[in-house]
């Protein structure tokens, strides 16, 4: 994800995304389609709750969620170009709202959402300028707008060594209960081979950030799904997820 040798792409810049969406008018889902993620989203995210989709772009995942019974999804993106296009596209689907917003400075109320879904947004900021500052600003805002017991679900190519330190940053470390799931990249060797382990079963995460001998942390065939539950209703939430503490 670079513009040239040693030059980071301007993924945190509104102009970059406006120009990109003026050229790419079709829909595109980063990493995973809804069908692959549905077991996890259904497991952790209530269909009657309020969902915030950060860095929505022109993906169809929110539409697919509505078809699966989700009722209230606010989709945000830094690009006004794509927001305008999506407002027009989904003008007859009242379950979906679209607003231009910077995830590092959300104009949403504290505790407004049951779920925040992130499919590549944090990764995008990590490829841009001032990555640590941008990531910290985003995660602080995500935490703020979640209800106690709410879920931040991060879908990323970043393995635990490079993502957990941000999720356990000083400002939010004590506030999350983190669970990790691993899912094969669509069309990959791992996806074609299948797995005896259901994706809904959390992966034990060691103190050294390893996942055990069967996982190669730099395996390009894997995507990582971090489920961060905002503490406050921890016991009730974890029991409802079927996850043992």
N, C-alpha and C positions, 0 to 999 in steps of 0.2 A: 504494500500500500504506500508506494512512494511516487513522487513526481519525477524523480531523477536520482542519481547516485548521491546518497547522503542528504537529500532535500526532502523534508517531510511534506506530505500532501496537506493542503489547507482544509482539512475536514472539519475544523471548528469555525470556518468562515462562511458567512451567509452567501457571499458572492459566488463562491465555488459551487455551492449546491444549487443556487438559482441558475447558473450557467449549465450545470449538469442536467437539471430537470427540463430546461428549455430544449436540450438535445435528446434526452431519453424520455420519450412521452409514454412508453409502455409501462406496465406494472413490473415490479421486481421485488422478490422477497430475499433478503440476505440470509444466508446460512441454511435455514430450515423453513419449510412450508408448515402450515397449521396442522396438517394431517400427522406429521411426525412429532409435533409438540403437544398435540391434544391430550394424550394421557397425563402429562405433567400439568398442563394448564387446568384441566378438569380437576385434578387432584388437589391443587393448591389455591385455585382462584374461583371464588363463588360466582355463579352465573348472574345472580341478582345484585352483586356488588358493583361498585363504580371502579372502572379500569382506566388507567392512564397509560397510553402507548407512546413512549418517547422515541423521537427520531423516526416517525412513522413513514416518511418518504412516500412512495407510490405503491407500497406493498398491499397485498390483498388479505393479509392475515386477519385484520379487524373485520372485514366482510365475512370471512370464513367463520370467525367467532360468533358473529351475529346469527349466521345460519345454524350454528350449534347451540344457540339459546342465550348467548350473552346479550345483555339488555342496555348497557350504558358504557360506551367507550369514548373517552376524549383522546383524540390523536393530535400530537403536537410535532412540529418540525420548525427548524430555523429558517427554512426557505418559504417565503410567501408565494413563490411560483408554484411549488407543489401543493401547498395548502389550498390555493385558489382552484387548482385543477381537481383536487380531491373533494372539495366542497361541491363543485359542479357534478362530479361523477356520482356522489352519494347523496344528492339532494333529496332523493326519495327514500332514504334509509335513515329514519330519525334516531335510531340507536347509535349512530356514529356522528360525532361532532369533530370538527377540525379547527385548530387555531394555530396561528404563528406564535411560537414561543421558544425561548432559549432555555434548555434544560438546566443550565447553570444559574438561572434566575427565574423561577417559575412564578407566574401570577395566579397561583392557586392557594386555597386556604390550607392551613395546617390541619392534618388529619382528614383530608377530604376523600382520600382514595383507599379502597380495600386492596387494590393490586396495582403495581407499576410493572409493566412489561418492557423489557429492553432487549431488542434483537439487533445487536451491533452498534448501539449508540455509544456505550462506554468505549468500545473498541475504536470507534471513529475518533473520539476525543483523544484516545491514547496515541493515535497516529499523527496528531496535529501539534501545533506549537503549544508550549506551556502545558504539556500533557498532565503532569502531576497536579498542577493547580486546577486545571479544568476538571479532572476526574474527582478531585476532592470537593469542588464546588457542586458538581452534579450529584454526588452521593449524599451530600449534606441536604440538598433540596429534596431529593427522593425520600430521604428519611423524614423530613419535615412534613411532607404532604401525605404520608401514609398514616392510617389509623393504627392505634396499638393493636398488635396482632395481624396487621396487614403484611402483605408479601411483596417484596421486590424480587422479580425473577429476571436474572441476567443470563442471556444466551450469548456465548462468546467462544472464540477460538483460543482464548487465553487460559493456559493451564494454571493450576493452583499457585505455582511459584510466582506468577506475574499478576494474578488477579486478587488472590486472598490478601496480600498486603494492603491493597486499596480498600477492600471490603472490611478489613480490620484496622482501618486508620484510627488515629487517636480520637477523632470526633464521633465515630459511630461504632467503635469496636465492642463496647459493652452493651450496645443497643440491639444487636442482631443475634438471632439464632440461625446459623448457616448450615444448610444441607447441600450436598453436591450430587448431581446426577450426570452421567455421561451418555451421549447419544451419537451414533455414527453419522458421519456426513453423508447426505443423500448421494447415491450412486457410487459410493466408495466400496472398497474391498470389504471392509467391516460390515457395511450395510448389506452387501450381497451374501456374506457368509452367515449373517444372523448371530444371535447371542442367546445363551441360556438364561441370562440375567435380564429381567424386565427393567425397562428404563425407569419405572416408578420406584425401584428399590435404590435407596441412597447408597453412595459409595463411601466406605470408611476413609476418612482423610487423616493421615498420620501427622504427627507433630512436625515431621521433616517435609511436609507437603507432598509426599509420595502417595500413590494410589495402589501400591502393591505390585508384585512381579508381572502381572498380566497386562499392565498398562504402560505404554511408552508415552511419557508426558509430552514428547514432541511429535506424536503421531498425527499427521495431517488429516487422518480419516476420522478424527474425533472433534466433537463440539462439547463444550462444558456448560452445564446449566446449574447456576448457583441460585439457591432459593434462600433468601434472607428474610426471616420473619422478625418484624419489629416487636421487641419485647413489651409486655404489658398484659397480654393474655396468653402467655407462653404455654402453660400447661394445657389449657383448653384447645389451643391451636394444634399443638403437637399431637395430642390424643386424636383429634379429628383427622389429622393427616396420616395416622397410623404409624407414626415415627416414634421410636423409643429414644428417650434422652440418655 
